[in-house]
Amino acid sequence: QVQLVESGGGLVQAGGSLRLSCAASGIIFSVNDMGWYRQAPGKQRELVATVTSGGSTNYADSVKGRFTISRDNAKNTVYLQMNSLKPEDTAVYYCNAHITLVVLTTQGYWGQGTQVTVSS
């Protein structure tokens, strides 16, 4: 069984910073692409940023230059450093990872979500 456990959300004023973490655990052969998505009330879930196992990154235009995604492969953990936060960044942030299990099957997993609220 695989779990993605997120932490680091909270309430912050506009212009502030938060750092999200997501650790994958279980009987894992390898962790492939990892990423963060977010869902605001009444809106669809959207991509925030992704990072490959080799470290290549991709960002939504709305967060470029403000957010940084990184990972620690030894810990099967992905991070999202969020700076210069805006009220429109308020959402539930979800971690996503494509994981290959020891039986060599690969599938995507989601974390439980962590609330980020940015006050104006």
KAQUITA-V233978 format. One record per residue. RES is the residue in three letters. D_LAST is the distance of its C-alpha to the last C-alpha in whole Angstrom. Layout:
RES,D_LAST / RES,D_LAST
This chain:
GLN,40 / VAL,37 / GLN,34 / LEU,31 / VAL,29 / GLU,25 / SER,23 / GLY,20 / GLY,17 / GLY,14 / LEU,11 / VAL,9 / GLN,6 / ALA,5 / GLY,9 / GLY,11 / SER,13 / LEU,15 / ARG,19 / LEU,20 / SER,24 / CYS,27 / ALA,30 / ALA,33 / SER,36 / GLY,39 / ILE,43 / ILE,41 / PHE,43 / SER,41 / VAL,37 / ASN,37 / ASP,33 / MET,30 / GLY,27 / TRP,23 / TYR,22 / ARG,19 / GLN,19 / ALA,16 / PRO,17 / GLY,20 / LYS,20 / GLN,23 / ARG,23 / GLU,22 / LEU,23 / VAL,21 / ALA,24 / THR,27 / VAL,30 / THR,34 / SER,36 / GLY,37 / GLY,33 / SER,33 / THR,29 / ASN,27 / TYR,24 / ALA,22 / ASP,21 / SER,18 / VAL,17 / LYS,20 / GLY,20 / ARG,17 / PHE,18 / THR,22 / ILE,24 / SER,27 / ARG,30 / ASP,33 / ASN,36 / ALA,38 / LYS,35 / ASN,34 / THR,31 / VAL,28 / TYR,25 / LEU,21 / GLN,20 / MET,16 / ASN,15 / SER,12 / LEU,10 / LYS,8 / PRO,6 / GLU,10 / ASP,11 / THR,11 / ALA,14 / VAL,17 / TYR,19 / TYR,23 / CYS,25 / ASN,28 / ALA,32 / HIS,35 / ILE,38 / THR,41 / LEU,43 / VAL,46 / VAL,48 / LEU,47 / THR,45 / THR,41 / GLN,39 / GLY,35 / TYR,33 / TRP,29 / GLY,27 / GLN,26 / GLY,23 / THR,20 / GLN,16 / VAL,13 / THR,10 / VAL,7 / SER,4 / SER,0
